[in-house]
Every structure is written in C-alpha cells, then in structure tokens.
C-alpha cells in the first residue's frame, strides 16, 4: 500500500460524509438531530466511537470475551475519563427507558416517540430473565417515578420468588400488591403515563466496589460463555442474528459500566455480525437494546443491514439517500439521510475507518442471499486495483499459480497469502504483505488454521526459506491458532 499521505481520501473514499450514521441514532434525524448536536453535547464523542469500531472490526479476538468488551468500552469512552473507560462500575447505576407512545392522562393527548427503548413484550422478557429467571437473587428492579414528585412512585421487584409492585410515597412503602407475571397491564399503563418516568435500577443491593466488580465479572463471564456456546449451534442467518441480539441485549441490561453501555454493545453487535459473515447494521436506534423485545430488535438489526447495504451501494455523486422501513408509525416509514461531514475528526482517523470498512467488505464478499454489498465495487477500489497490478507481472511468469491470482481477483487476500506461504513464494508474499491493512492476516481457514499454521504444515521450500517467511509473517502480526486462543481466550 502506498503511504497514506500519497492517497487522496476524497477520491478513495467517496462516502465518508455518511459515516456519521454509525455514530448517531439515525431515527433522530426525524426530529432534526444531527452529528454536530451530538458532538456539542459530548465533545470527542465521534472520534472515540469511530476508533472503537475500527478496533472491534479488525481485532483477531474471536467470539465474545470480557477483555474484548472492556477494550471496546475503553476506546469508545476514552474522551470521558470520569466514565472510567474500560473499568467496571463500582456502585449501582440506572438507565431510563421510554415507550413509543406516551399519553397525558389529563388531556388524553398521545405523543408518538421516534426513539423508544421499551415495549410491553420487552418488559415481559426483562422480568422473566432478570427478576423471575435464573439470576438469583435478582440484581435489578424497575421503578416508576412521579415526574413532579421524585419521592413518589412505584417499584417492581421480586421477593421470595414472587413479583410485587410497591407504591411509594415520601420514600415509604404504603402499599404492596402481588403481580401476575402473565398479566402486567398495570405496568403498561404506568409506562405510557406522561406523569411518570421509568428506569431500571441496576444492582441496587450491592454497596461495596469490590463486591460490585466481582458480581459484574461473574455475570459477564456467564453471558460470554452462553453466547460462545450458543452461536456454535446457530446454523441459519436468522438464528445467528437472534443469538447475537439476545446476548448483546443481556450485556446492555447488565449495565456493567458507569456510562457508555449502549454504544459499547452496539459496537460489539456489529463485531459479532461481521465475524459471523453477516452484513453490518446501522440500527435506527441502538437504545432499543435497553428493553425492547428480541423480535423487534432483530427486525431493527435487519433494517439496519438494509440501510448499510444501501449506503454501500450508493453512487459517489449522490448527496442523500432514502430508506423505507417497517416501523410502526407512518412518519418513520421513509427516512432520508443527507451527507454530514465529521468536521471534528482528523482526516487520518476517518481514512483509517474507511479502510477498515473496506476490509470488512472484502472479507464479507457479495452474497446474493443477504444482499451484502461492498463499500466500493472491486472495479472502483483503488487498493484492489493496485494489488492486482503489482502481482500481474508475477503471475504472468508463474502461470501454474493462477489459482492464487483467482483468489486475489475475488478479493480473498488472506487465502492468497496462505497459498503463497504453502508454496514458498517469497516474492509474492512480500507484495501481499504491503497490503496487509486491507485484510486480517489472522483470519483462519475453515479448519481454524491461520497463515502461520499453514506455513508450518508446508513441505515445500528449504528450512531457511521457511524461516524467512515465518519472520516476515510474525513481523506483520501473524499468530498461530494456538497463540490466538492462548492470548485472547477465544473458543
């Protein structure tokens, strides 16, 4: 690859002014919220989140690990030292949830919300898992607080395995009623009532920082292990997405960090999609991970995949594009996105992220069943064109390795590198390593072997030649399958 300062980012990366869609809640475009307002509310937000995406989409860590989650949070929140980036919370915290419809009990006026984070079915799923499920004793409770009187409201909690709603006045319990878990209409009425706000109080019974970190660590390990086991059994695209959504939501609801939980889980979700050869997703509202039901979030992810793919397929001359959705409200069924420059982020960070996106799409490749499209068509991708040009002369003189050139034509760069190592083709390996930023050198083959593993298995070439290739690969970040498992705890 040529040095970055010799590249024209506007020529190479024609869609960079749409990258803000990864950084905001796109549904808020409807209420005229935009990237500049986000940054105005939180200086440094965009660059940190962009770098977190870049890390997550290129890391050799496989599956879900606690270290991966901590690293994503550390990078995504690096602009906010008070948020303790990469560190678990030390005391209880809470997160507010908002329904799609809010009703003023006096005027009966209905407010339709374009950014909502809770549904009736979502409350049911939350209660089934966090209050009445295997998580014992329950870590969370749901609170409804009177907006004009913070000391008054209701608490939904579990005692001795039974679900109760407690009415609170001046911080004192004045009434306690057992709830039927199959009939939560009272909660739904409170949820829609404009007079109340709703929030989840996370781990309120844990007081010491040491105990809090221990509980969070144990819970995360449980979710990580469950995801890594379940994803292996997911054979269809729908099952994979459902598995990714379910476990990402549980981590979001655990609320392991002081702040930045949703953005961390949103980045994690896209990392897991990419790893499972699924299209990335530009979700209309990632906050739906808070307490919307899983089926709705799956539909939101799939809609986000369509938005992502439509963006990737845009002509460079287009300054805006419109997406159609299956959202509940008419005003959300068609949304237009216009270009918004990332004015506060330096050019190198933007270029790095677009290279990362390009790399993701080179790995994904086009799949007509999922309509997964490359950010740049192969013909227009200058990195791909340059690589083919530099290897053309080599292959014209070594026609028996035409299969390797075919892999390059299909943008399967790491397959080409594996075969070059197996065949001891040092000159070709040197060319391919110049373009290492365009693929993940540690992407394994179907049997799990990395490029270093295939080199060791090869019987072609002298020991000295293999030593040279090995040194080149290691210098460029190559690891064996065993090293990846040992270093990152991958399964």
N, C-alpha and C positions, 0 to 999 in steps of 0.2 A: 504494500500500500504506500502511496506517496505520502510525504509528510503533510500533516493537517494544513499547515499554512500555504500549501500549494493548491488546496482544494477550494472551490467556490461553493460554499454551503447553500447558497440560493439556487445554484444550478444543480447541485447534487440532491438537495432535499427540499423539494418544491412544496411540501405540505406542512412545513414546520409551524406555520401560523394557525394550524388546527390542533397542535399538541396540547393546548390548554384544556381540551376535552378530557384528558387524562387527569387533570389537576383540580377540576371543579365538579360540582353536581350538575350535570348538563340540564336536568329538569328546571333548574333555577334560571335558565335563560328566559323562560316564560315570564318571570317577574323582573326581567331586566337586570338580573345579577350577572356579573361577568368577572373575568380574571382579575382585572385591575382592582375591583372591590375586594376580592379575596385577599390580595396582597396588601391592600390598605388596612384590612382587619388583622393581618398577621404577616409582618414583614419577613421575607426569606422563605415563606411557605413553599413557593413554586419550585425553587432550585432544590431544596431538600427532598421534596417528594419525587421530583424527576430523577434525582440520583438514587433514591431508594428503588424506583422502578428499574433503573439500569442495573443496579446490583442484583435485584431479585431475578431478573430475566436472563442474567448471564452467569450466575453462581453455579459451580459444579455440584453444590449440595443437592442431593436427590431426595424427593419426598418432602415431608414436613418434619422439622426438628425445632427444639426450643431455641437453639443457637441461631437458626435462620430467622425466627420470629424476632428475637432480640436485636439482631443485626438490622433488619428492616426498620424496626422502630428507632434504633439508634440513628440511622441515616435520615429517616423521614422527619425526625423531631430535632435534628442537630442544630436548628436555628433557635430552639427554645430550651436553653439549659435548665430552666426551672421545671421542665416536664420530665427531668431525669431520663434522658434518652438512653434506651437500651436496658433500663433497670425496671424491675417490677415495682408496683406501687407498695407503699409502706403502711398505708392506712385505708380504711373503707372509702369508696367513692360512689358516684351515682351517674346515671345517664337518663336524660329526658327522652320520652317518646311522644310522637304526635300522630293522631289518626288522619285519615284522608278527608273526613267530614267532621266539622265541629258545629254544634248547634247552640245558639243563645237561648236558654230556657225562658227568657222573658219575651224577647221579640220573635222567637222561633226562626230567626234568620239562619240560613245554612251557609257555612263557609267551606268551600272546596279547596283542599290543600294540595298543591302540586308536588310538595316534598313531604312525604309522610313516612313514618318509621314503625308503625304498629298496625296490625289488623286483628280482627276478632279471632281468627284461626291462629294467628301468631301468638296471642296471649294464651290460648289453649295449649299450644305446643310448648311455650315457655313454662307454664305451670306444670305440665306433665313431666317435663325433663328436670327443671331446676328446683321445683318445690315438692312434687309428689313422686319423683323418679328415684334413680339410684344414688343421686347426690345427697347423702345424708351425713350429718344434719344439713338441712338446706342452707345455702350460702346467701341467698338473695330474698328480698321481699319487694312487693310492688306497692307504691304509695301514690295516693291521690290527694293533692294539697289544694286547699281553697286559695285562689289567687289573691283575694283581698283580705285573707286572714291566714297567714302561714302556719298558725298553731292549730288549725282545724283541718280535718280531712279524714281519710280512710287508709288503712293498711291491710294488704292482703298477704297472709303468711300461713305457715303450717305449724301446728302444734300436735305432737303425738300422732303424726301421720294424717291429721285431718286438716282440711283447708278452711280458714276462717277469714272473715272481713271484720276489722275492728274500726269502730267510729271513734275519732279522736277530737277532743275539744280542749284547748289550752294545754296541749301535750298530755292530757289524761284520757285513758280509755273509758268511754261512757257506755259503750255497747259492743258486744261481740256475738257474731252470728256465724254459724257453720254454713259453708257454701257447698252446693252440689257441684262437683267438678265438671259434670256434664251439662250444667245449666248456669252459665256465667253472665246472664243477661244484665244483672245489676252492674257488673264491671263494664260492660259495653255501654251502658247508659252513662256512667260516670266518665268514661273515656271520651265520649262525644260532647260532654257538657262543657261549654265555654268557661264556666265558673271555676273549673278545676284544671290543674296541670297534672301530668302523670310522669312518674320516674321510677326507675329500678334502683334500689339501694343495694349495692354490691358488697357482700361480706361485712355487714354492719356489726356482727358479734365479735369480730376479731380486732383486738386492740393493740397488740404489740407488733412492731415492724418485723421482728424475726419470725413470729408465727404467721404473719401475712405472707411474707416471701416464701415460707415453707409450703403454705396452702396453695399459693398460686403455682409454684413449681410442680407440686404433685398433680394438681388439676391439669396443667398444661401437658405434663407427661402422659396423662390418661388420654387427652384428646389427640395428641400426636400419635400415640400408639394405635388408637382406634382408627384414625384416618389411614395410617400407613398399612394397616391390616385390611381395611375395607376397600381401599382403592384397588388393591390387587385383584379383588373379586369382581370389580366393575368391568363388564365386557362391552357394554354399549355406550355410545356417546351420552345418552340421557342419564344413564346410571352414573357415569363419571361426573357429570355436572352436578347431579343431585348430591353425590357423596362429597364433592368439593364444597358445595354450598352449605350443607349441613354442618360440617366440621369447622368451616370458616366462621359460620354464624355462632357456633358454640364458643369459639375462642373470643369473638367480639363480645358476646354476652358475659363471658367470664370477667371481662374488663380488667385485664392483667396489668395495665399500665395506668399511670396517673392521668394521662391525656394522650390523644392520638390513636385510640384503639381502632376506630373505623378505618382511617386511612391506612394503617398498618395491615389490617385484614383485607382491605381492597387490593393492595399490592400483592399480598400473599395469594389471594384468589387468582389473580392473573398469572402469577408464577406457576401455580398448580395447573391452570388451564394449559399454559404453554408446555409444561412438562408432560402432559397427557395428550399432546398433539392436537389440542383444541384451539380454536381461534381465541385471541384475547377479547376482552369485553370492556366497552366503555359504558358502564352502567348509568342509567338515567339518575339514579340516586343511591349511592352505596349505603346510606344510612338505613335503608330497608333491612340491612343485616341486623339492626337492633332488635326488632320484634315483629317483623312481618313473617308470614308463614312460608315454609320452604318452597312450596309450589310456586308462589308468587315471585320469590327471589330467583328461582330457576328461570322463570319466564323473563324476568328483568335481565338476567345474565345473557340469555339468548337474544333478546332485543339488543343488548349492548354489543353482542358479537356482530349483529347485522349492521349496527352503526359503525363499528370498527371496520368491517369489511367494505362498507360503502365508502368510508373515508379513504381506505387504502386504494380504492379503485377510481378515485376522482381524477379527472383530467387536471393537469397542473394549472390551467388557465381559470379554473372555477374558483370563485371567491366565496361561495357559500354552497351548502347542500341541505336538502330537506329529507327528513326521515319520517316514516309512518310507523306508528306503534299500535299496540292493542291495549293501551291504557284505558282506564275506566271512564275518565272524563273527556268530553269532546275537545276541550282546549289543549289536551295533551296528545291527541291522536296524530298530529302533524307538527313537527318542530323543526325550525330552520336554524342552522348553525353557520355563522359567518366567521371569517378569519379574525383572530385576536392575537397580536404578537405578544410573545413572552418578554416584555420590554425590560424586566428587571433581572433577567437571567443572561449570563455571559454566553457568547457565541459558542465557545468550546463545549460547554455543558450541553447546549442544545444539539450540537453536532454529534456529541458522544451518544446522546439518547436516540437520535435518529439512526445512527449506525447500529445501536442495539436493537431497535425495531426492525431494521433491515435484516439483521442477523436472525431474529426470531422468525421472520417470514421466510428466510432462506431455509431454515430448519423445518418449518411447518410445511412448506411447499403447497401447491394448489391442490385442493381436494374438492372435486365437483359435488360430493355428497354434503359437505359442510359449507361450501361456497367460501372457503378460506382463501383470501387473495393476498398477493404480495403487496407491500408498500410501494414498490416500484416494479414494473414489469421487467423481466430479465433483459429485454432489449434496451430498456432505458436505464438500467442500473449501471452506473459507470464503473463501480468496483468490480462487478461481474465481467463487464466488457474488458476491463484492463487485465484481469486474471486470465481470461481466455486468450487474449492477445499475447501475453507473456509466455503462455505454455504451448501456443500453437506450433512454434518452431520446434520445440522439444518433441512433440508428438508426431510432427511430420517426418522426423528422423527415427522415431521409435514406434512404428505403426502397430507393433504387437501389443502395445499398452493402450489401444484405442478405448478399451472398456473404462479406463481411468478418465480419459477425456470425456467420455459419455457421462460419467458421474459429475464432472465439472459442469458440463452443459446443463445438467439438471439441477445445478446449484447444491449438490450433495458434496460439499467440500471436505467434510471430515471423512466420508467414505473414500474419496480420492486420496486423502492423506494416509489412511490406513493401508490401502493397497500399495501406495508408493513405498511405505515402510516395509511391508511384507516382501516387496520385490527389490528392496535395497536400492531405490532410485534417489540417490543423494541430491543430484541437481534439481529434480522435480520437488523434492521435499523442501529445499531451500526456497524455491519460488513460492510454494504454498504457504510456508511459514511467514512470508512477507505480508500475507493477507489474513493472518490469524485473528484479527479483530472482526472478521466477517463470519466467523463460525466458532463454536465451542470445541476446543481441541480435545476436551474430555467427554464429549458425547459418546456413549457406549453403543456398540452394535447390539443386535437382538439378544445375543448370549451374555451381554453385560461386559464384554471385553472393551477396553479402551485402546487407543492407538499404541500406547506403550506395551500393553499385553500382547497385541498382535505382533509387535516387533520381536518380543521375546520368543514367540511361537514360531517365527520365521526361521527357515533353514537356508535361506538364500543370502549369499554375501559372506565376507570374511568377518571374524570377530572384531577386527579393528574398525571395519566399516560400520558394524552394528553399534560399536561403542560410540562412534562419531554421531550416528543418528540419535542414539539414546541421549547423548549430551545435548544435542540440539533441541530435542523434544522437551527435556526437563527444563532447559533454559527458557523455553517458551510456555512453561506452566503445565506440562503434561504430567498426569498422575496415573498410576495403575488402579484397577478396580479395587484392590485391597487397600491402597492408600486412601482412596476416596471414602470407603466405608470406615476406616480407622479414624480419619481426620474429621469427618463430618457426621459420623453416626448414621449414615444412610443405610436404608434397608435394601 
